[in-house]
Amino acid sequence: MDIRSPQPTLRLAIMLAAGLAAAGAGPAMAQQPKTLRVTMHADVRQLDPFWTTQTIAGIHGNMIYDTLFSTDDKLQPQPQMVEKWTVSEDRKTYVFTLRDGLKFHDGTPVTGKDVVASMKRWGVRDGAGKQLMSFTDAITATGDKTFEWKLKEPYGLVIDTLAKQGTSLPFVMREKEALVDPFQQITEMVGSGPFTFKRDEWVPGSKTVYAKFQGYVPRKEPPSGHAGGKVVKVDRVEFLWMADPQTAQSALVAGEIDYLENPQLDFLPMLESTPGIKLETHPAQGTMGLIQLNHLHPPFNNVKARQALLHIINPQDFLDTIAADKKLQKLCYSYYGCGVPMESDAGAEPYKARKDLAKAEQLMKEAGYKGEPITILHATDHQYINPANLVMIQQLRRASFLKLDVQAMDWGTVVSRRAKKEPPAQGGWNIFITGTTVLSSSNPVTNTWIGMNCERANVGWPCNAGVEATRRAWGLAPDLAARKALAVDLSKQLYEQVPFVPFAQWVNPVAYRSDKISGVITTPSIPPMWNIERK
């Protein structure tokens, strides 16, 4: 089935009707698998959840892998694969015991060795993981179900980091996959989570299929956020990719899909008025858009060129395009997002000021810019990244002294290309737009994008020792007041260094057929597919 072909909703309807007619010919109808049909915000292209910060990779990973800890509906850390743990008096040694019944999809038990290898691999790629590993002395498997985590010095965010939300979650893999070079993608998707990945049915650009893992033993607590019992109540989940937002909306209205993760905000009034469709948001839900810059190559390897963008970019234009409804948008100048404990716009005065193209041109000249092409990776098939790109390109073109090289491609290609460190003329890049959840950006440790630890930083590879020292101090701060003070200092440094340009914050509800499914769990980040059942 190729849902990218013309009239995909009609094709889906015909195929579904044919399937139901065939099933109705006899008693086999009662044996039809209970299938949940979902359209996410992007297509599953990258299978290794440690390989990229792409949200869809985290959603994919969350289907088939499990985590040691997770957060509940109140955003509090709760044990998931862990049964119990202890902390030494000096707060430098954590001893963990895994709960009973954990096994991988191949039937082998989950062991301490699997956990240790997985945490080490994750800690090389993820920003928060790197920070945790910088405080780590050793992680050791001490038994089949036990492992020990020793720190060099007390670090109060161990459990919070292991329970993090957003992308690049600390999933537990089999030891054999976890021992693969972190900078090489794994090819076997064998987890211990509630679903198995049906590789034989995976059609990139069309469909990704997951089946209920019959051997999964959920926790006994009721589900709450990503914590509690992950009870699967359907046989299959199909991610059906529809690049066109209107097509996805039409499929939901027609009942051809059950769940639409990221409906285009322009369509919300229509969805709200459609009988059988429900819109839901989590109180902490929110997306932060960002303009990511390549710090390895001119012009943005020079801090003055990065500062110049603060005098060009107008964030309100992005909000009015992406989330025209004022109730859904928030003009935010905080690198951590707004409405969170660490919120701070310290140092944002140049960004808040009236746009000044003359000042921007002067800064670009001081950076040594002489009209070289600035390569922009423009994802044309993403629900909010595409319109955000159009706004950014229009604003940059007003700065006539800039020469733009806009290259259109799909989001999957952007994700692959943004990992390249080659110069733009050799297949690299200067700018791309992406987004992250406000929840994962809400503090200096879990915010992957503000990390400026050079080769170990996120794509763009920003580098600044002062920023990293302040992030480290934040993690060691003794109380909330000290952390808030450090967050203010760090905000000033970030606006001076400009690792990226934040351009908007908005809320996007999920939409689903409440007349067909129940048990939907709303979260501020990756949507869980467990607990959902067909009516």
C-alpha positions in Angstrom: 0.0 0.0 0.0 1.5 3.3 -1.0 -0.5 6.1 0.7 1.6 8.7 -1.1 -0.3 8.0 -4.3 -3.3 10.2 -5.4 -6.4 10.0 -3.3 -4.8 8.0 -0.5 -7.9 8.2 1.8 -10.0 6.6 -1.0 -7.4 3.9 -1.5 -7.4 3.2 2.2 -11.2 3.1 2.4 -11.4 0.6 -0.5 -8.7 -1.6 0.9 -10.3 -1.6 4.4 -13.7 -2.3 3.0 -12.4 -5.2 0.9 -10.6 -6.6 4.0 -13.8 -6.4 6.1 -15.9 -7.9 3.3 -13.5 -10.9 3.0 -13.5 -11.3 6.8 -17.3 -11.2 6.9 -17.5 -14.3 4.6 -17.1 -16.6 7.6 -16.1 -17.0 11.3 -12.7 -15.7 10.5 -14.1 -12.2 11.1 -13.8 -12.7 14.8 -10.1 -13.6 14.3 -9.1 -10.3 12.6 -6.3 -8.6 14.6 -7.2 -5.5 16.5 -5.2 -2.9 14.7 -4.5 0.7 15.7 -3.8 3.0 12.7 -1.8 6.0 13.5 -0.2 8.9 11.6 2.7 10.5 13.3 4.4 13.8 12.5 7.1 12.2 10.4 8.0 8.9 8.7 10.2 6.3 10.4 13.5 6.3 8.4 16.2 5.9 11.1 15.8 2.8 13.2 18.6 3.3 15.8 17.1 5.5 18.5 20.6 6.5 19.7 21.6 7.7 16.3 19.6 10.8 16.0 17.6 13.3 18.2 14.8 13.1 15.6 11.5 12.8 17.5 10.1 10.0 15.3 13.2 7.9 16.1 12.4 8.3 19.8 8.7 7.3 19.1 9.9 4.3 17.2 12.3 3.4 20.0 9.6 3.8 22.7 7.5 1.2 20.9 10.1 -1.6 21.1 12.5 -0.8 23.9 12.1 -0.1 27.6 13.8 2.2 30.0 15.1 1.9 33.6 13.1 4.8 34.8 10.4 7.0 33.3 8.2 10.0 34.3 4.6 9.9 35.3 1.8 12.2 34.5 3.1 14.7 37.1 6.6 14.6 35.4 8.0 12.8 38.5 10.6 10.0 37.9 9.3 6.5 38.5 11.0 3.0 38.2 10.2 1.1 35.0 12.6 -1.8 34.5 14.1 -1.2 37.9 12.5 -2.9 40.9 14.6 -1.3 43.6 17.7 0.8 44.2 19.9 2.1 47.0 22.2 5.1 47.3 25.3 5.2 49.5 25.7 7.8 52.3 28.2 9.7 50.3 25.8 9.8 47.3 28.4 8.4 45.0 27.3 4.8 44.6 23.9 3.6 43.2 23.0 -0.1 43.3 20.1 -1.2 41.1 18.0 -4.4 40.9 16.0 -5.2 37.8 12.4 -6.4 38.2 11.3 -9.9 37.4 9.9 -11.0 34.0 12.1 -8.8 31.8 13.0 -10.5 28.5 13.9 -9.5 25.0 11.8 -10.2 22.0 14.0 -13.2 21.2 13.1 -14.7 24.6 16.5 -14.1 26.3 16.4 -12.5 29.7 17.5 -8.9 30.3 20.6 -8.8 32.4 22.9 -6.3 34.1 25.4 -6.7 31.2 22.7 -5.5 28.7 22.0 -2.5 30.9 25.7 -1.5 31.3 26.5 -1.8 27.6 23.3 0.2 26.7 24.0 3.0 29.1 27.6 3.3 27.9 26.4 3.5 24.3 23.7 6.0 25.0 26.0 8.1 27.1 28.3 8.7 24.1 25.4 10.1 21.9 22.9 11.9 24.2 23.6 15.4 25.7 22.2 14.6 29.1 23.9 11.2 29.0 27.2 12.8 28.2 26.8 15.1 31.2 26.0 12.1 33.5 28.9 10.2 32.1 31.2 13.1 32.9 30.4 12.5 36.6 30.6 8.7 36.2 33.5 6.6 37.5 32.2 3.2 36.5 29.1 1.2 35.6 29.4 -2.5 36.4 27.1 -5.5 36.2 27.2 -7.2 39.6 24.8 -10.1 38.8 22.2 -11.3 36.4 19.7 -8.7 37.6 21.9 -6.1 39.4 24.3 -3.4 38.4 26.2 -0.6 40.2 26.7 3.0 39.1 29.7 4.7 40.8 30.2 8.5 40.5 33.3 10.5 40.8 31.4 13.1 42.9 27.8 13.4 44.1 25.5 14.3 41.2 21.9 14.8 42.1 20.4 14.3 38.7 21.1 10.5 38.2 17.5 9.3 38.4 16.1 12.4 36.7 18.5 11.8 33.7 17.6 8.1 33.5 13.9 9.1 33.5 14.3 11.8 30.9 11.7 12.5 28.2 12.0 13.7 24.7 14.4 12.1 22.3 17.5 9.9 22.6 16.0 8.1 25.6 18.3 5.7 27.6 16.7 2.6 26.1 18.0 -0.9 27.2 19.2 -3.0 24.2 20.7 -6.4 24.0 24.4 -6.4 24.9 25.3 -7.4 21.3 23.7 -4.3 19.8 24.8 -2.0 22.6 28.4 -2.9 22.0 28.2 -1.7 18.4 30.2 1.5 17.8 27.9 4.4 18.9 28.7 6.2 15.6 27.5 3.2 13.6 23.8 2.4 13.3 22.5 -0.9 14.6 20.5 -3.0 12.2 18.7 -5.4 14.5 15.7 -4.0 16.4 15.3 -6.5 19.3 14.1 -4.8 22.5 12.2 -5.8 25.6 9.4 -3.3 25.3 5.7 -3.9 24.8 5.8 -4.1 20.9 8.0 -5.9 18.4 9.1 -4.3 15.2 7.8 -6.0 12.0 10.8 -5.4 9.7 9.2 -7.5 7.0 6.3 -5.1 6.8 8.4 -1.9 7.0 8.0 0.3 3.9 9.9 3.6 4.4 7.8 6.4 3.0 4.6 4.5 3.6 4.1 2.2 6.6 5.8 1.0 9.8 4.2 -1.9 11.7 4.5 -3.1 15.3 3.0 -6.2 16.9 2.1 -6.8 20.5 4.9 -8.6 22.4 3.1 -11.5 24.0 6.0 -12.0 26.4 6.0 -8.5 27.9 5.3 -8.3 31.6 3.9 -4.9 32.5 4.3 -3.2 35.9 1.4 -3.6 38.2 0.8 0.1 38.8 -1.8 1.8 36.6 -0.4 3.7 33.6 0.6 7.3 34.2 2.5 9.3 31.6 5.3 6.9 30.4 5.4 5.2 33.8 3.3 2.4 35.3 1.9 -0.6 33.5 2.4 -0.6 29.8 -0.6 -2.8 29.0 -1.0 -3.4 25.2 -4.7 -3.8 24.3 -4.4 -4.1 20.5 -2.6 -6.7 18.3 -0.9 -4.4 15.9 -0.1 -0.7 15.5 0.5 0.7 12.1 2.2 4.0 11.5 0.8 5.2 8.1 2.8 8.0 6.7 1.0 10.9 5.0 3.2 13.7 4.0 0.3 16.0 3.2 -1.4 17.4 6.4 -4.7 17.8 4.7 -4.7 14.2 3.6 -3.9 13.0 7.2 -6.7 15.2 8.5 -9.2 13.8 5.9 -8.2 10.3 6.8 -9.0 11.0 10.5 -12.3 12.5 9.7 -13.2 9.6 7.4 -12.2 7.1 10.1 -9.4 5.6 8.0 -6.9 6.3 10.8 -7.6 6.3 14.6 -5.0 8.8 15.8 -3.2 11.8 14.4 -0.3 12.9 16.5 0.4 16.4 15.1 -2.6 17.9 13.3 -1.9 21.1 11.4 -3.1 23.9 13.6 -5.2 25.5 10.8 -7.3 22.3 10.8 -8.1 22.3 14.6 -11.5 24.1 14.3 -12.7 21.6 11.8 -11.5 18.7 13.8 -13.1 20.1 17.0 -16.5 20.3 15.2 -16.3 16.8 13.8 -18.4 14.3 15.8 -16.3 11.4 17.2 -13.0 13.3 17.2 -11.4 14.5 20.4 -8.4 16.9 20.8 -6.2 16.6 23.9 -3.1 18.3 25.2 -0.9 17.7 28.3 -0.5 20.6 30.7 3.3 20.6 30.1 3.1 20.0 26.4 4.8 22.4 24.1 7.2 22.7 21.2 10.1 25.0 20.8 11.3 25.8 17.3 14.9 26.4 16.6 17.2 27.6 13.8 20.3 25.4 14.0 23.6 26.7 12.8 26.7 24.9 11.7 29.6 26.1 13.9 32.3 24.3 11.9 32.2 26.3 8.7 31.9 30.0 7.6 30.1 32.2 8.2 28.6 30.8 11.5 31.9 29.5 12.9 32.3 33.1 13.8 30.2 34.3 16.7 29.5 37.7 15.2 27.7 36.0 12.2 25.6 34.1 14.7 24.8 37.3 16.6 23.8 39.0 13.4 20.8 36.7 13.0 19.4 38.1 16.3 19.0 41.4 14.5 17.2 39.7 11.5 14.9 37.0 12.8 11.5 38.1 14.0 9.9 35.2 16.1 6.4 36.6 16.0 6.2 36.0 12.3 6.9 32.3 12.9 4.2 32.1 15.5 1.6 33.8 13.4 2.4 31.3 10.6 2.7 28.1 12.6 0.2 28.7 15.3 -2.1 31.6 14.3 -4.5 30.9 17.2 -3.2 33.2 20.0 -4.3 30.6 22.6 -1.7 28.1 21.2 1.3 30.4 20.9 3.7 32.0 23.3 6.4 34.6 22.4 9.3 33.1 24.3 12.9 34.3 24.5 14.1 31.7 27.0 16.6 29.0 25.7 14.9 26.6 28.2 11.4 27.4 27.1 8.7 29.4 28.9 6.5 28.2 31.8 9.3 26.1 33.3 11.2 26.6 36.5 14.4 27.7 34.8 12.8 30.2 32.4 15.1 33.1 31.8 15.5 35.6 28.9 18.7 37.2 30.4 20.8 38.5 27.6 18.0 38.5 25.0 17.9 42.3 24.6 19.4 42.3 21.0 16.8 39.7 20.0 13.9 41.5 21.6 14.9 44.9 20.0 13.5 46.2 16.8 15.1 44.4 13.8 18.2 46.2 12.6 19.5 45.0 9.2 22.3 47.6 9.2 23.6 46.2 12.5 23.3 42.7 11.1 25.3 43.6 8.0 28.1 45.2 10.1 28.4 42.1 12.2 28.5 39.9 9.1 31.3 42.0 7.7 33.2 41.8 11.0 32.8 38.0 10.8 34.6 38.1 7.4 31.5 37.3 5.3 31.9 38.3 1.7 28.7 37.1 0.1 29.4 33.3 0.0 26.4 31.1 -0.4 24.6 30.1 2.9 23.2 26.6 2.4 19.8 26.1 3.9 18.3 22.6 4.2 14.6 23.1 3.6 12.4 20.2 4.7 9.3 20.5 2.5 7.2 17.6 3.9 7.2 18.5 7.7 4.0 19.9 9.2 5.6 22.9 10.9 9.2 22.9 9.7 8.2 23.6 6.1 6.2 26.8 6.9 8.9 27.9 9.4 11.5 27.5 6.7 9.4 29.7 4.4 9.2 32.5 7.1 13.0 32.3 7.8 13.9 32.4 4.1 11.7 35.4 3.6 13.3 37.2 6.6 16.8 36.4 5.5 16.1 37.6 2.0 15.2 41.0 3.4 18.9 41.1 4.4 20.0 41.6 0.8 23.7 41.3 1.7 23.1 37.6 2.4 23.3 35.1 -0.5 21.1 32.1 0.1 21.4 28.6 -1.3 18.1 27.0 -0.4 18.0 23.2 -1.1 14.6 21.6 -0.9 14.3 18.0 0.3 12.3 15.7 2.6 12.8 15.7 6.3 14.4 12.2 6.3 17.1 13.6 3.9 17.6 16.6 6.2 18.2 14.3 9.2 20.8 12.3 7.2 22.5 15.3 5.8 22.7 17.4 9.0 25.1 14.8 10.4 27.7 15.6 7.7 30.6 17.7 8.8 31.9 18.4 5.3 31.8 22.0 4.0 28.4 23.1 2.5 29.9 23.0 -1.0 30.8 19.3 -0.4 27.4 18.1 0.8 27.3 19.8 4.1 25.1 22.7 5.3 24.9 26.0 7.2 21.3 26.2 8.5 18.4 23.9 9.1 15.2 24.3 11.1 14.1 21.7 13.7 12.1 21.6 16.9 12.2 20.1 20.4 9.8 19.6 23.3 9.8 22.3 25.9 10.0 19.5 28.5 13.3 18.1 27.2 14.6 21.7 26.9 13.6 22.8 30.3 16.9 22.6 32.0 20.6 23.0 31.1 21.4 19.3 31.4 18.5 17.7 29.4 18.6 20.5 26.8 20.7 18.7 24.1 20.8 21.7 21.8 22.4 24.2 24.1 25.4 21.9 24.7 28.6 23.5 23.4 31.0 20.6 24.0 32.6 20.7 20.6 33.0 17.3 19.0 30.6 15.8 21.5 27.9 18.4 20.9 24.7 17.9 18.9 24.7 18.5 15.2 26.1 21.9 14.5 28.9 21.1 16.9 29.0 24.4 18.9 32.0 24.8 21.1 32.5 26.9 24.2 34.2 25.9 27.5 32.4 28.6 29.5 29.0 27.4 28.6 29.9 23.8 29.5 31.4 24.8 32.8 28.1 26.6 33.8 26.1 23.6 32.7 28.2 21.4 34.8 27.9 23.7 37.8 24.1 23.7 37.4 24.1 19.9 37.7 26.1 20.1 40.9 24.1 23.0 42.4 22.9 22.2 46.0 19.3 23.7 45.7 16.7 25.3 43.4 17.8 28.8 44.2 21.4 28.1 43.1 20.2 26.4 39.9 18.0 29.4 39.0 20.9 31.8 39.5 23.1 29.6 37.3 20.4 29.4 34.7 20.3 33.2 34.4 24.1 33.3 34.0 24.0 30.6 31.4 21.2 32.4 29.5 23.5 35.5 29.2 26.3 33.3 27.8 24.0 31.5 25.4 22.8 34.9 23.9 26.4 35.9 23.6 27.5 32.7 21.9 24.2 31.9 20.0 24.4 28.1 19.7 21.1 28.3 17.8 18.3 30.8 17.4 15.0 29.9 19.2 12.1 31.2 17.2 8.8 30.1 18.7 6.9 28.1 21.4 3.5 26.7 20.8 1.2 23.9 21.8 -0.1 21.2 19.4 -2.8 18.8 20.6 -3.2 15.2 19.5 -6.4 14.2 17.7 -8.1 10.8 17.8 -11.3 9.0 17.1 -12.9 8.9 20.5 -15.8 6.9 19.0 -13.4 4.1 18.0 -10.6 4.0 20.6 -10.3 4.8 24.3 -7.4 4.8 26.8 -5.3 7.4 25.0 -2.5 8.7 27.3 -1.5 12.3 26.7 2.1 13.2 27.5 4.2 16.3 26.8 6.6 14.4 24.5 6.6 11.0 22.9 3.0 9.6 22.6 2.5 6.1 24.2 0.6 3.6 22.2 -0.1 1.2 25.1 -3.4 1.3 27.1 -5.3 2.2 23.9 -8.1 -0.2 23.0 -10.6 -0.4 20.2 -14.2 0.1 21.2 
